């Protein structure tokens, strides 16, 4: 940018223009600086536009992919230093690949035009140029800071004797794949570890965990420490699972446990082999293209102990029908804003906002999706938080008409569970609320929904289907634990990993008059890999199934179902705070909704 022009000025205009120039040229203007000079000088501009200067937003920094807090602003003056309104200014990202909005703007009565800058994903200096015909350009630069996505703890497992020592290290892994040392808080479930990562085994044999947790954040990684007595010897190894059925194109995780002579357990070092398919050093088995019965063998490194599991490889099911782009009836990504106000929870900026919400400001809050593992184009997500002292449902939902016979209604939500390992798996849950009947003659509501419980110690959580207040046939599936406290049944169709984002989709079909089916799909963190695909998870119809609500038994049929309540909700978690995140909710009319951003 060239030096500003300095034409002759006079009187009050000279003093006012010099004040603006001094504040905005010698320093990086802020929004407040521009506000100090909102009073226009007397009279309109006396010449044409002569100069374009930066007015606000210089020298900022923020996480890559985020929107800078201070909008960019320029000011146009005539040759005497008077602000010039009505001048077209064009904004363009010149480096960094970010977004600028709007691309074109017009100076206001104070000669100011502004735009919002969302940084690109690349780390480092990025730039934006503001230009106007016949005027010198104004250039803005900002620093895009790296975004931390996970903590990596090494080594991931170690065998020690009582009283032994091991140095652990941890690094932060950033979105661009780079690594760096970050502040870590260390802890261990057995033995001790100092804040330099130096671990000292105690005198108790067993399998323990070392946890490296990001200071001031929620990211963490865990390592396994197997401690044995100096006199104990390994007696046998146990390979788990002892048998498995694996489809071509999928995989199966195997693990080993070592039983010591003193009765303690360790994680022994083994070499894995397979008679069909492949298995890596971490025990992940991938079948080949051939079906049949095969074996997985784990042999003790440096010893003779071994164990074997049988693997039945079956043909892969046909691929699911293509989905992604049905006619959208409703779409909410909570882009209205962040916070816990009723307006942002309902996403009132949408043409069809959520019709209702439950839960206080401490339970529901809209937060930025950036850095949480949601699709990059997703703006905000709904965070569910619950407290130990009471049972406080939170929920956002809409009511929809039943589909016609032979038709279906589809819906999708992105899910991320961060509930801590110290929460009992049966004491915390949050759920989608895909189907709940409404509007029957007696005002009875009920139905079924999907539910997931709090995290297990190994970093996973089970995803259950819960049948609420009813007893339904499950088309041959075997019931699983834990039993429901809501009068229904739970089944375990998928085990998911904590701190990972999943896409969950549902299809509710009105098969015939008085008969309804529910299908479900779960996609992996890449938003492409289909982890679970099951049709007719359960179905109901006729007088075989009844709801027991308000002391009445009503059959789930067309006479008692007139609307569907579709939404999300969550239960409680102890200790507080515990969070579950929801994003990209959609309801579609004629196809699976598909990945975020496909419509």
N, C-alpha and C positions, 0 to 999 in steps of 0.2 A: 504494500500500500504506500503511495507517495505521500509526501508531507502535505498537511492541509493548506489550502489556499488562504491567504491573509489579505483580502481586499480592504480598502479604506472603510472605516465605520465611523459612526458618530453618535453622540448623545447617549440616550438610555439604551439603545440597541447595542452600542459598543459594550457597555458594562455588562448587560445580560448575556450577550454572546460570549464574552471573555469568561464569565463565570461558568457557563456550560462547557466551553472548550477546556478550561483549566481542570474541571472535575472529570471530564470524560476523556481528554487526550493524555494528560499527565498520569492518570491512574486508570486501573481497570474499573470501568463503570459497573455499578451494581444496579439492581432494580430500584433500590432506595435512592441512589444518586440521581437517576432520571426523575424520580418523584420530587426531588428537591427543587426542580425547575419546571413545574407543571404550569405556572402562570405564563401565558403567551405574552410576548411584547406587543406594544400597541401597533395596530395596523397590519395589513397583509404583507406577504413577501413582495419586495420591490423589483426583484430580478428573477430570472429562471433558476432552477435548481443548480447549485454549484458544487456542493460537497456532501459526501456520505461518510459518516463517522460511526464506529462502534459505540454503543451506548450502554449495553449491559450483557453479562454472560461471558466475559473474557476469563481465561485462566482457570477453568473449572476442571474437576476430576471426578470420576465415578466408576462403578463396576461396568465392565464390558457388557453391552447389551441393555444397559439401563438408560432411563431418561434423565438428563441433567436437571438439577433442582431449579436453576435460574434460566428462564428462557433467554435466547439471544435477542438483542435489540440493536437497531441502527437508527441514526437520526440524520435527516436530510436538511441542509441549510441553503438559503440563497447566498449570493455573493456578499451581502452585508451582515451575514451571521444570523438571519432570522429563520426559525424553523419553517420548513416548506411542507404543507400537507398535500395529499392526493397524488403522491409519486409512487409508481409501481416499483417494488423491490423483489428480485428473484433470489431465492435461497438454493444452494446446491451443496451436497456433500462432496468434498474433493478428495479426501483420503479417509480410510477406515471402514467404509461400507455401511455407515449408519443410515438413519432416516431423519428427515427434516420435515416439519409440518407447521404451517402450510408451505408449499413450494413458492407461491406468489402471495404477496401481501401489499397493502397500500398504507402509506404513512398517514397518521391521524393528525388532529389539529395541532399537536405538538411536534409534528414532523417525525414521529416515531413509527417504525414497523418492527414487528417481532415474530419469532418462530420458536417452536419447541424442538429440541435436538435429542434423539435417541441414539446413543453410541452404538457402533457396530461391535461384532464379537471379537475382533482382533485387539490385542493388547498393545498399548503404546499411544503415541500421539496421533490424533485424528483431527480433521479440519473441515470447516464449512466456510463457504464464500457467499457474501451478500453483494448483489450487483444491481445497478440501475443504469439505463442508457445514458451515455455521455458523462457518467461519473466514475471516478476511480473505485475499484472494488474494496470491500472491507472483509478481512479474513479473521476467523475465530479458530482457536485451537483448544483442545481439551485432552486430558490424559485418561485413557481407558485402562482401568486397573484389572488385574486378573481375578477370576471368580473361582473360589475354592469349591470343589465338588465332593471330595472324600479324603479320608485319612488312611494312610497305608502303614501298617505296623509290621516290622520284621525283627526276628523270624516269626513266622506264623504259628509254629509249634516247636517245642523243645522238650527233651527228656533230661531230668536232673535227679540226682540223689538228694536226700535230705541234707540241708545245709549247703547245697550247691549254689552257684551264682550264674547269672546270665545278663548280658547287656542287651537291652532292646532299643531300637531306634524307630522313630516315626517321622513321616513327612506328609505334607499336604500335597494333594494332586489337584491341579487346576483344570478348568474346562478345556484349555488348549493343549493338554497333555503334559505340561511342564510340572516340575516338582520343586518344592522348596521347604526348608525347615520352618515350622510354625510353632507357636507356644502350645505346649501339651500339658494336660493334667493326667498323671499316672495313678492307677489304682490296681489292686489285685485281690482276688477272692480267697487266696491262700498264699502264705509267705508275705514278704514286704517288697516294695519297690520305691526308690527315691525319685525325685523330680528330674533326675538326669537319665532315667530309664534303667538304672542298675537294680536288678531283681535279686533277692536273696530267698532261697527256698527255706521253709520252716522244717520242723521235725515230724510233720504229719504227712504220710504218703497219700497220694490221690491225684485226681486231675483237677486243675484249677485254671483260672483265666487271668490274664493281664489285659487291662483296658487302657488304651490311649485315647483320651478325649480332647477335642479341640477346646482351648480356653475361650470362653465367651461365645461359643457356638454349640450346635447340636451334633456335629460330626464325630464319629468314633470308629475305632477298629479294635478287634480282639484277637489275642493269641492264646493258644492252649499250652499249659505247662503241666507235664506229667512228672510227678515226684514219686520216687520209690526209695525203699530202705536200702542202705548199702549192702545188706546181707540178703535181700530178696532177689529171687531169680524169676525170669519169665517162664511161666508154666504152659500157657497156651494163648493163642490168638483167636479172636472171634470176628468173622467177617459178616457185616450187616449191609443190606438184608440178606437172609439166608437163601431167599429165592425172589425172583422178580419177573414180571412180564413187561417187555419193552417193545414199543412199536418202532418199525423202521422209520428213521428220520427224527426220532426223539433221543433221549439219553436217560441214564440212571446213575445216581451218585451212590458209591459204596464207601464204607468206612470200616476201620478195624479198631478193636479194643484188645488190650493185653491184660491178662490176669496174672498177677504176681504170686509168688509163693506165700507172701504174708497176707494175701487176700485183697491187696490194693489193686488198682487199675491204672494202666498207663496207655498212651497212644504209641504203639511200637512202630519202628521203621520197617516197612515191608516193600516188596517188589510185586506189582500187579501184573498178571497176564490173563489173556482170554483166549478160549478155543475158537471163538467166532466174534467178529467185531474187534474194536480196539478199546483199551483202557489206559488212561494217562497216570502219571505218578501220584496224582491227587485222588485217584479212585473214581474218576468220571468215565463211565462206560458208554460207548456209542456203538450201536449195532451196525453190521454191514447191511448189504442189500438182500441177503439170504435170510429166509425165515427158518425156524427150527429151534431145537434145544441146545444150549451151549453152557459153558462153565466159565466162571471168573475165579481165579486163584490168587490168594495173597500169601507170599512166602516171606518169613522173617529174614531181614537183611543180616548176614553173618551168622545165621543159625539154620535150624532144620524145621522149625515149627511152621505150620501152614493151615489154611482153612479154605473151603471151597463153597461157592454159591452157584445155584443153577439159574439160568436165564432163559426164558422162553421169548423168542423174538417173533413178533407177529407183524403182518402186513400193515402198512400205514393206511388210515382211513382216507377216503377220497377227500380232496381239498374242499373246504367250505365254500358255499356260493359267494361270489364277489359281493362285498359290501362297501359302503362308503359313499354316501351321497344321496340318500333318500330325501324326499321332500321334507324340509325341516319345519316342524310346527312350533318349536320353542328351542332357543339356544341361549345359555347363560354362561359367561366366563367372568362375571362379577367385574366387568370393566367400568362400571359406574364410578368406582373410587375405592379407597381402602379405609379401614377403620371398622367400628362396630355399630354404626348408626343403622337405623331401620332402612334407610334409603339404599345404602350400599349392600346390605344383606339381601334385600329384595331385588337388587340389580335394576333399580328403577330407570336407568338409562336405556333399557331395552324396550322394544315395542310391546313385548308381553313379559312383564316382570313376574317374579314369584308372587303367588297370591297370598301366601301366609308364611309366617316364621314363628318359631318357638325358641325360647331360651334367652337369657339376659345378655347384656353386653360382655360379660366375662366369659360366656360360653361360645358365642359366635363372633368371628372377626374376619374381615377380608384383608388379606396380606398379598404382597407382590409375589408372583409365581417365580420370578427370576431366582436361580440358584437352588430351587427345590427339586429339579429333575423333571419338571413338566415340559410339554412341547414348547419350543423356543418362542413361538408366536403367541403363547397364552399370556395374557396381561396379569390377571390376579386369580387367586384361588380362595376358597372358603376354608378357614381353619376352625376346627371343632376342638374346644378345650373344656374339660370337666373337672369338678372339684370333689374332694373326698367327703366334705361335710354334708352333702345332700345329693339326691338323685334328680338330676336336672336334664330332662330331654332337650335336645336342640333339633330343630327341623326347619327345612324350607321345602315347600311343595306347591303343586298346582293340581287342579282337578281336570280330568279329561273324560270325554264321552267314551263309552265302550265301543270297540271296533265292530263293524258289521260281521255277521257270520261268514267265515271263510277269510276274514281279513285279520291284520295284526297291527299293533302299535309297537314302536321300537324306541329304545332309549339307551343313552351311554353316559358314563361318568369316568373321570380319571381319579384314581385313589392313591394316596400315599400315607402309610402308617409309620409314625415315629415313636410310638409308645415304648417306654424303656423296658429293659430286660427284667427289672425288679417288680414289674406289674404281673400279678397272677393272670394266666391266660383266660381264666373264667371270670375275671372281675372287671374287665373293660371291653367295651365294644363300640363300634360305630357301624352304620349300615346304610346301604341304599334302601330306598323305600319304594320299590317298583310298582307293587300292586297292593292297594287296600281298597276294599269296596266301600262305597259311600251312597247315601241317598235312598236306602231301602225304606219301606213304609214305617218301620219302627225306629228309625234313626240308628240302627245298629251298624257299627263300622268294624271291619276286620279284614283279614286276608293273609298275605305272606310277604316276606321280604328276605333279602340276602343280608348276612351279618358276618363280620369278622371280629375275632376276639383279640385281646392283648398279646404282646409279643412273647414268644418262648425265649429261653436263655441262649439258644443257638442262633438268634437273630431272625427267625422266621415267625410267621403267624398263620394259623389255619383260616381258610375262607369257608365259612359254613353257609348252607342254605337252611333257613329257619322257617318252619311252618307255624304261623302264629294262631293260637287259640283254636286249633282244629286238628283232626287226624286224617291224613291223606295217604293214598297208596303212592309208593315211590317207584313204581315200574321195575321192581326187582333189585333196587339198590339196597345195600345193607346199612342199617342205622349205625351211626358212630357217636362217640362221646365228645364233649360232655352233653348231658341231657339238658334240654331247654328249661328255663325257669318261666317260660311264657306259655306253657301248656301245649307245646308242639314238639317237633323233632328236629334234630340237627344232623347234617350229613357233610362229609369232608371232601368236596370235589377238587380242591386245590390247596397246596401249601405255598404261600407267598413269602417273599423276603422283606423284612423290615427296611425302611429308608429307601424303598424302590417304588417307582411310579408304575402303575398298571392301568390299562384301559379295560373297563368292565362294560359289557353290552348285554342287553336283555331284549327278548322278543316275547310279547304277550299276544297269544293267538286265541281268537274265539272260534274254536274248531267247529262247533255246531251249537244249536240252540241249547243253552244251559251247560255247555262244556267248554273248558278253557285249559290251555297248555302254556308252559313257560319254558323258554330255552335261554341258555346263557353261554357267553364267550368271555375269556380273559386273555388279554394280549400282554406280552412282556414289555420290559422297559424300553425296547427299541421301537415300540408301537407297531411292530410287524409280526413278531413271532407269536403264533397262536398256542397258548399254554393249556387252554381248556375249552372244549367245544362239546356241549351236551344238549341234545334235543329232548324235550319232554322231561325235564328235571322232575317235575311232578305235574299232575293234572287233576282236575276235579270236575264234578258235574253230578246232577241229579241229587237224590236224597242220601247217597252213601256218605257224604261228608256234611257236617253241620258246624256252625259257629255257636259257641256258648258265650254269649255276651248279654249283660243285663238280665240274666236269668232266663233267657229264651234260647231255644235251639232253632236256628233258621237255616234251611238248605242254601248253599251257594248256587244260585241259579238266576235266570234272567229276571225273575220276579223280585229278587232281593239285591240285585246289583244294577245300578244305573250309571255310576261314574267310577273312575279310577283315580286314586290319589297317588301321584307320582312325584317323588322327591328324594331327599337324603336326610338322614338324621344320625344321631350318635348317642351313646350312653355315657357312662362315667368311667373315670380312671383314677386309680390311687397308686402312689401319692401324686399330688398335683405339682406342676402342670404336666399334662400329657396331651399330645396333639395328634389329630388325624386331619389330613388335607383332602379337599375335593375340588375338582376343576373341570371345565369344559363340559358342562351338563347339556345334553341335547335330547329332544324328543322328535322322532321322525315318523313319517306316515306310511312309507311303502318300501323301506329297505333298512338294513342295518346301518346305523348312523356313520360308522367308519371313523378313521383317525381325525383328530382335531385339524381343522383348516381345509377339509376336503370339500367344503361347500361354502 
